[in-house]
Amino acid sequence: MPSAKVNNLIKMVNQIAANICFQSTEQEAVAKITNHLQLFWAKSMKQDIIEYYQQDGEGLSELASQAVARLAGQ
């Protein structure tokens, strides 16, 4: 079970994905979400969400999961 900190990150990235998906195609949305994470999330936040994605990632929406995968370089 993810920590409260990671649960908050999951919620945040899913909200970002939900807001962006209405404005873009799927590929554009993934790029915008990834860009947002790169620009506005602290390094520790990015590391935590990438680690969660690599270990489980079950709580991430499809777009959020794709964006975190891209952020991780996969």
N, C-alpha and C positions, 0 to 999 in steps of 0.2 A: 504494500500500500504506500503510495507516495506521501511525502511529508506535507504538512500544511503549506509550506512555502512552494513546493512543486505544484500542489493542487491550485494555488493562486495563479501560478504561471500558466497552467493548462487552461484555466478559465479565461485569463487575459488573451492568450493567443487564439483561443476559439472565438472570443468576442471580436478580435481584430479581423479574423477570417470572415465571420458573419457580416461584419460591416462592409468589408471590401468586396465580397462576392457579388453584391448587387450592382456594383459599378463596373464590372469587368467580365471578360471571358475567364474561363478556369485558369488558363496559363498566365494571363495578365494578373489575375488575383494572386496566384502563387508567387509571382515575381514581386508584386507590391507588398505582400505579407513578409516575404523574406527581406526585402529592402527595409521595411519598417523595423523588423527585429534587429537588423544590422545597425541601423542608425540610432535607435532609441533605447534598446535594451542594454543593460550593463553586461560586461563580459561574463560575470558569474551567473546572470540570469540565462544567457545563451547557453553556457556550459550545462546548467541544470536541466534545461528543457531538451537539449540534445541528448544528454545522458538518459533522461526519462524516455525519449523517443527510441533510443537504441536498446533499452532494456525491456520496454513494454509498449508505450505509446498508445495504449488502448483508449485513453480518454480524449485523445486529440481528434478533432473533426478531420474529414478527408483533406480539405484544403490546408488546414493547419499542419497536418502530418506531412504533406508534400513540401510545404514551406520549411519546416524544421529539417526535413531530409536534405533539402537544397542548402540550408544553412550549414548543415553538418558536412556538406561536400559530397553527398551520395547521389 
